[in-house]
Amino acid sequence: MIEIDQKNLETGLPLVKLKMPGTRAVTALVAFDAGARTEHEDENGMAHFLEHLVFKGGEKYATYRDVNETAERLGAQLNAYTSHDVVAFHITARAESLMPAVDLLTDFVARARIDGEELDRERGVVIQEINRYNDQPNSVADFLLDRAAYGDHPLGRSVLGPPEHISSFSRDAIVAFRERQWEPSRGGAFLAGDVSHADDDVLAEMFARFPGRSEPPPSDAAPEFERRIEVERRDTNQSHLRLHWRPPIDPTDLQQRAALAVYATLLGGSMGSRLFDEIREQRGLCYAIRSYGFTHTDAAALDVSSGLDSTKCVEAYTRIREIVEDLAANGPRDGEVERARAYAAGSTVLSLESTGAVARRAAGQKVTFGDVSSPDETIDALDAVTEDDVREIARGVTGDPVVACVGPHSEEDFAG
């Protein structure tokens, strides 16, 4: 059982401790509601670029070498991530190194110098990252799906942004974005694992390095569902197909999120799921196929992702739709919900063996929904999903999906 202790520091930054008995590791993570969704159109890519720049050094650890070598001396691993919803920085170390690890993390993240010369050098690194993703058809398909699902809304833009933006961002603009979005009460600090070496007074001083700021403007509400088809034609032997539906659930409701997770597992989340069984095993149309349930603050998504033999892509698309429609009309078969529920709960348990995974999960919940449910509450919610709950989700996943595809196809292939 993971014990959760929450309090707000004087700056307004929530401090969340997640005590995990039996581990000798600890992860410290700080996150903000400052992902790509919060960018203005001409800022697209700035949240991710800023994520890179903070690693170049702060006040006490003034260069990237100081940051990296200090982490190595602690036996610690540093990393960060940016999504549409959140930007987060984290360090994982042995429990005895918690306090110096937090000192390092809060120094280079909260007091990042954002040196002009380092900024210019890092432009090329990020542009190479963008080019790498653009060379990978599966990554291009993921981006196309966001654009097809959300259009011109910030959720429809790439987290990485276009290369021309990275080339033109000024230091002043990047600092202004940080000043606008890194507001402590809209983020949180998270300690997951063995927190027995925590000194609360010193932790408060370290996390106070993130100053209080004015409340940032609210993000634009997610747009209503609108069917679009995005195809990037490439003469390849494999097609990368993505489909998107918008289940009508309340994303803030833990039980409804659990029902969506069980439905997605039943549909295509395991080797015993309908899509895997028929599209791969019975028909041999693909190597990999999977469905996912996902929630932003104000929108839920059901996505299907597959890499397919290009000559069989349209056949697979047609059959995927038929399977989804059958679930909507007739509901699950005997035993399907029980298996999917057990698999979803078991996968959740396995995913929470890592201190980093526990910290990232808590950060996503806090930033997206404003609160952290314990892993036990999440597992209980999955165990409580009924066949009627899954039928209700299935009835809301129907009609023509949004489509994104990379391969030798045209929009007409998916028009019907």
KOLNU-600224 format. One record per residue (C-alpha): chain; y negated, z, x negated; residue number from 1. Coordinates in steps of 0.25 Angstrom, whole numbers. Last residue first. Layout:
% residues N
PT  chain      Y      Z      X  resi
PT      A      Y      Z      X   NUM
...
//
This chain:
% residues 416
PT  chain      Y      Z      X  resi
PT      A    -22   -184     67   416
PT      A    -33   -186     56   415
PT      A    -24   -182     44   414
PT      A    -21   -196     38   413
PT      A    -34   -201     43   412
PT      A    -41   -192     32   411
PT      A    -35   -201     21   410
PT      A    -23   -198     12   409
PT      A    -19   -200     -2   408
PT      A    -20   -185     -6   407
PT      A    -29   -173     -4   406
PT      A    -30   -168     10   405
PT      A    -38   -159     19   404
PT      A    -36   -157     33   403
PT      A    -42   -148     44   402
PT      A    -32   -146     55   401
PT      A    -29   -153     68   400
PT      A    -26   -143     79   399
PT      A    -19   -130     78   398
PT      A    -19   -117     71   397
PT      A    -24   -107     83   396
PT      A    -11   -107     90   395
PT      A     -4   -104     77   394
PT      A    -13    -91     75   393
PT      A     -9    -86     89   392
PT      A      6    -89     87   391
PT      A      5    -81     74   390
PT      A     -1    -69     81   389
PT      A     10    -71     92   388
PT      A     21    -70     82   387
PT      A     15    -57     77   386
PT      A      7    -53     64   385
PT      A      9    -38     62   384
PT      A     16    -40     48   383
PT      A      4    -48     43   382
PT      A     -6    -37     48   381
PT      A      2    -26     41   380
PT      A      2    -35     28   379
PT      A    -13    -36     29   378
PT      A    -15    -21     32   377
PT      A     -6    -17     21   376
PT      A    -14    -26     12   375
PT      A    -26    -18     16   374
PT      A    -37    -24     23   373
PT      A    -51    -26     16   372
PT      A    -64    -28     24   371
PT      A    -75    -37     25   370
PT      A    -68    -50     29   369
PT      A    -70    -60     18   368
PT      A    -75    -51      7   367
PT      A    -66    -40     10   366
PT      A    -54    -48     13   365
PT      A    -55    -57      1   364
PT      A    -58    -45     -8   363
PT      A    -46    -38     -3   362
PT      A    -37    -50     -5   361
PT      A    -42    -52    -19   360
PT      A    -40    -37    -23   359
PT      A    -26    -37    -18   358
PT      A    -22    -50    -25   357
PT      A    -28    -45    -38   356
PT      A    -20    -32    -37   355
PT      A     -7    -40    -35   354
PT      A      4    -36    -26   353
PT      A     -4    -41    -14   352
PT      A      1    -55    -14   351
PT      A     16    -50    -12   350
PT      A     12    -41      1   349
PT      A      4    -53      7   348
PT      A     16    -62      4   347
PT      A     25    -52     12   346
PT      A     16    -51     23   345
PT      A     15    -67     25   344
PT      A     30    -68     23   343
PT      A     33    -58     33   342
PT      A     24    -64     43   341
PT      A     29    -78     41   340
PT      A     43    -73     43   339
PT      A     40    -65     56   338
PT      A     31    -76     61   337
PT      A     42    -87     59   336
PT      A     53    -79     65   335
PT      A     54    -87     78   334
PT      A     45    -99     78   333
PT      A     30    -98     77   332
PT      A     20   -104     88   331
PT      A     23   -115     97   330
PT      A     10   -123     99   329
PT      A      2   -118     86   328
PT      A     15   -118     78   327
PT      A     18   -132     82   326
PT      A      4   -136     79   325
PT      A      5   -131     65   324
PT      A     18   -138     63   323
PT      A     13   -151     68   322
PT      A      1   -150     59   321
PT      A     10   -148     47   320
PT      A     18   -160     51   319
PT      A      6   -169     52   318
PT      A      1   -165     38   317
PT      A     15   -166     32   316
PT      A     16   -181     37   315
PT      A      2   -184     32   314
PT      A      6   -178     18   313
PT      A     19   -185     17   312
PT      A     15   -197      8   311
PT      A      6   -187      0   310
PT      A     17   -178     -3   309
PT      A     11   -165      0   308
PT      A      3   -153     -5   307
PT      A      1   -143      6   306
PT      A    -10   -133     12   305
PT      A    -11   -128     26   304
PT      A    -23   -120     30   303
PT      A    -25   -110     41   302
PT      A    -39   -105     40   301
PT      A    -47    -93     46   300
PT      A    -62    -93     47   299
PT      A    -73    -82     47   298
PT      A    -71    -73     35   297
PT      A    -62    -84     29   296
PT      A    -47    -83     32   295
PT      A    -35    -90     27   294
PT      A    -21    -94     33   293
PT      A    -13   -103     23   292
PT      A     -3   -114     25   291
PT      A      6   -119     14   290
PT      A     13   -132      9   289
PT      A     19   -136     -4   288
PT      A     29   -146     -9   287
PT      A     26   -156      3   286
PT      A     32   -165     13   285
PT      A     47   -161     11   284
PT      A     50   -162     26   283
PT      A     58   -149     28   282
PT      A     54   -141     17   281
PT      A     40   -145     14   280
PT      A     33   -148     27   279
PT      A     44   -141     36   278
PT      A     47   -128     29   277
PT      A     34   -126     22   276
PT      A     25   -129     34   275
PT      A     34   -120     43   274
PT      A     34   -108     34   273
PT      A     46   -103     27   272
PT      A     41   -107     13   271
PT      A     28    -99     16   270
PT      A     14   -100     21   269
PT      A     15   -113     30   268
PT      A     15   -110     45   267
PT      A     22    -96     45   266
PT      A     13    -91     33   265
PT      A      0    -97     40   264
PT      A      4    -90     53   263
PT      A      7    -77     46   262
PT      A     -7    -78     38   261
PT      A    -14    -81     51   260
PT      A     -8    -69     58   259
PT      A    -13    -60     46   258
PT      A    -27    -66     48   257
PT      A    -26    -62     62   256
PT      A    -22    -48     59   255
PT      A    -33    -46     49   254
PT      A    -44    -51     58   253
PT      A    -56    -56     50   252
PT      A    -52    -70     51   251
PT      A    -52    -70     66   250
PT      A    -42    -81     70   249
PT      A    -44    -95     75   248
PT      A    -35   -103     65   247
PT      A    -43   -114     57   246
PT      A    -34   -125     53   245
PT      A    -33   -131     39   244
PT      A    -24   -142     33   243
PT      A    -23   -145     18   242
PT      A    -15   -157     12   241
PT      A    -14   -160     -3   240
PT      A     -7   -173     -5   239
PT      A      3   -176    -16   238
PT      A      6   -190    -21   237
PT      A     -9   -192    -25   236
PT      A    -19   -203    -22   235
PT      A    -30   -194    -19   234
PT      A    -38   -195     -6   233
PT      A    -46   -182     -3   232
PT      A    -45   -179     12   231
PT      A    -53   -170     21   230
PT      A    -50   -169     36   229
PT      A    -59   -161     45   228
PT      A    -56   -153     57   227
PT      A    -67   -143     61   226
PT      A    -65   -128     62   225
PT      A    -77   -120     64   224
PT      A    -86   -117     52   223
PT      A    -85   -104     44   222
PT      A    -98    -96     45   221
PT      A   -108    -98     34   220
PT      A   -108    -86     25   219
PT      A   -117    -74     27   218
PT      A   -130    -73     18   217
PT      A   -128    -63      7   216
PT      A   -132    -48      9   215
PT      A   -142    -44     -2   214
PT      A   -136    -39    -14   213
PT      A   -130    -26    -20   212
PT      A   -126    -27    -35   211
PT      A   -112    -29    -41   210
PT      A   -113    -21    -53   209
PT      A   -111     -9    -43   208
PT      A    -96    -13    -45   207
PT      A    -96     -6    -58   206
PT      A   -104      6    -54   205
PT      A    -95      8    -42   204
PT      A    -82      6    -51   203
PT      A    -88     17    -60   202
PT      A    -89     27    -48   201
PT      A    -75     23    -43   200
PT      A    -67     24    -56   199
PT      A    -55     16    -53   198
PT      A    -43     19    -62   197
PT      A    -34     21    -50   196
PT      A    -37      7    -45   195
PT      A    -22      2    -46   194
PT      A    -23    -11    -39   193
PT      A    -35    -17    -32   192
PT      A    -50    -15    -34   191
PT      A    -59    -23    -26   190
PT      A    -74    -25    -26   189
PT      A    -81    -31    -14   188
PT      A    -89    -42     -8   187
PT      A    -99    -44      3   186
PT      A   -105    -29      1   185
PT      A   -107    -33    -14   184
PT      A   -116    -45    -11   183
PT      A   -112    -56    -21   182
PT      A   -117    -68    -13   181
PT      A   -132    -69    -15   180
PT      A   -134    -64    -29   179
PT      A   -122    -72    -33   178
PT      A   -128    -84    -27   177
PT      A   -141    -82    -34   176
PT      A   -134    -80    -47   175
PT      A   -127    -93    -45   174
PT      A   -140   -100    -41   173
PT      A   -148    -94    -53   172
PT      A   -137    -99    -63   171
PT      A   -138   -113    -58   170
PT      A   -127   -121    -51   169
PT      A   -128   -136    -54   168
PT      A   -115   -139    -61   167
PT      A   -107   -130    -52   166
PT      A   -113   -137    -40   165
PT      A   -110   -151    -46   164
PT      A    -95   -147    -48   163
PT      A    -93   -144    -33   162
PT      A    -90   -131    -28   161
PT      A    -78   -122    -32   160
PT      A    -76   -115    -19   159
PT      A    -76   -129    -12   158
PT      A    -83   -130      1   157
PT      A    -78   -129     15   156
PT      A    -80   -114     16   155
PT      A    -94   -117     13   154
PT      A    -95   -125     26   153
PT      A    -97   -140     24   152
PT      A    -83   -143     30   151
PT      A    -74   -130     33   150
PT      A    -60   -135     34   149
PT      A    -62   -149     28   148
PT      A    -69   -143     16   147
PT      A    -60   -132     14   146
PT      A    -48   -142     15   145
PT      A    -54   -151      5   144
PT      A    -55   -140     -5   143
PT      A    -40   -136     -3   142
PT      A    -37   -151     -5   141
PT      A    -45   -152    -18   140
PT      A    -37   -140    -23   139
PT      A    -24   -147    -20   138
PT      A    -29   -160    -26   137
PT      A    -32   -154    -39   136
PT      A    -42   -162    -47   135
PT      A    -53   -156    -39   134
PT      A    -49   -142    -43   133
PT      A    -49   -145    -58   132
PT      A    -63   -151    -56   131
PT      A    -68   -139    -49   130
PT      A    -63   -130    -61   129
PT      A    -69   -140    -71   128
PT      A    -82   -138    -64   127
PT      A    -80   -123    -65   126
PT      A    -78   -124    -80   125
PT      A    -90   -133    -82   124
PT      A   -100   -124    -74   123
PT      A    -95   -113    -83   122
PT      A   -102   -117    -95   121
PT      A   -115   -118    -87   120
PT      A   -114   -104    -82   119
PT      A   -110    -99    -95   118
PT      A   -123   -104   -101   117
PT      A   -131    -98    -89   116
PT      A   -125    -84    -90   115
PT      A   -120    -79    -76   114
PT      A   -122    -65    -81   113
PT      A   -112    -59    -72   112
PT      A   -115    -44    -68   111
PT      A   -107    -42    -56   110
PT      A    -95    -51    -61   109
PT      A    -95    -48    -76   108
PT      A    -98    -34    -75   107
PT      A    -90    -31    -62   106
PT      A    -77    -36    -68   105
PT      A    -78    -30    -81   104
PT      A    -81    -16    -76   103
PT      A    -70    -18    -66   102
PT      A    -60    -21    -77   101
PT      A    -66     -9    -85   100
PT      A    -63      0    -73    99
PT      A    -49     -6    -69    98
PT      A    -43     -6    -83    97
PT      A    -33      5    -80    96
PT      A    -28     -3    -68    95
PT      A    -23    -14    -76    94
PT      A    -32    -26    -74    93
PT      A    -36    -37    -63    92
PT      A    -50    -42    -63    91
PT      A    -57    -49    -51    90
PT      A    -69    -57    -47    89
PT      A    -71    -62    -32    88
PT      A    -79    -73    -25    87
PT      A    -76    -73    -10    86
PT      A    -75    -82      3    85
PT      A    -75    -97     -2    84
PT      A    -66    -92    -14    83
PT      A    -70    -88    -28    82
PT      A    -61    -81    -37    81
PT      A    -61    -72    -49    80
PT      A    -52    -68    -61    79
PT      A    -51    -57    -72    78
PT      A    -38    -52    -77    77
PT      A    -37    -39    -85    76
PT      A    -30    -34    -97    75
PT      A    -43    -25   -100    74
PT      A    -45    -32   -113    73
PT      A    -43    -45   -106    72
PT      A    -54    -42    -96    71
PT      A    -63    -38   -107    70
PT      A    -60    -51   -114    69
PT      A    -63    -60   -102    68
PT      A    -76    -53    -98    67
PT      A    -82    -52   -112    66
PT      A    -78    -66   -115    65
PT      A    -85    -71   -102    64
PT      A    -98    -64   -108    63
PT      A   -106    -52   -105    62
PT      A    -96    -41   -101    61
PT      A   -106    -30    -99    60
PT      A   -116    -39    -92    59
PT      A   -108    -50    -86    58
PT      A    -99    -61    -91    57
PT      A    -95    -76    -89    56
PT      A    -85    -72    -78    55
PT      A    -97    -72    -68    54
PT      A    -98    -87    -70    53
PT      A    -85    -91    -64    52
PT      A    -87    -84    -51    51
PT      A   -101    -89    -50    50
PT      A    -95   -103    -50    49
PT      A    -86    -99    -39    48
PT      A    -97    -94    -30    47
PT      A   -106   -106    -34    46
PT      A    -96   -117    -30    45
PT      A   -105   -121    -18    44
PT      A   -119   -117    -20    43
PT      A   -126   -129    -15    42
PT      A   -118   -127     -1    41
PT      A   -122   -112     -1    40
PT      A   -111   -103     -6    39
PT      A   -105    -91      2    38
PT      A    -92    -98      6    37
PT      A    -90   -101     -9    36
PT      A    -87    -86    -11    35
PT      A    -97    -75    -12    34
PT      A    -92    -64     -3    33
PT      A    -89    -56    -15    32
PT      A    -78    -51    -23    31
PT      A    -75    -40    -34    30
PT      A    -61    -38    -39    29
PT      A    -54    -27    -47    28
PT      A    -39    -29    -49    27
PT      A    -30    -17    -53    26
PT      A    -17    -17    -60    25
PT      A     -6     -6    -62    24
PT      A      0     -8    -48    23
PT      A      8      2    -40    22
PT      A     -1      6    -30    21
PT      A    -12     -4    -26    20
PT      A    -26      3    -22    19
PT      A    -35     -7    -16    18
PT      A    -49     -2    -20    17
PT      A    -61     -9    -12    16
PT      A    -75     -8    -17    15
PT      A    -85    -14     -7    14
PT      A    -99    -18    -14    13
PT      A   -110    -12     -6    12
PT      A   -118     -9    -18    11
PT      A   -115      6    -16    10
PT      A   -100      3    -16     9
PT      A    -92      1     -4     8
PT      A    -79      8     -2     7
PT      A    -65      3      0     6
PT      A    -51     10     -3     5
PT      A    -39      2      0     4
PT      A    -24      7     -3     3
PT      A    -14     -4     -5     2
PT      A      0      0      0     1
//
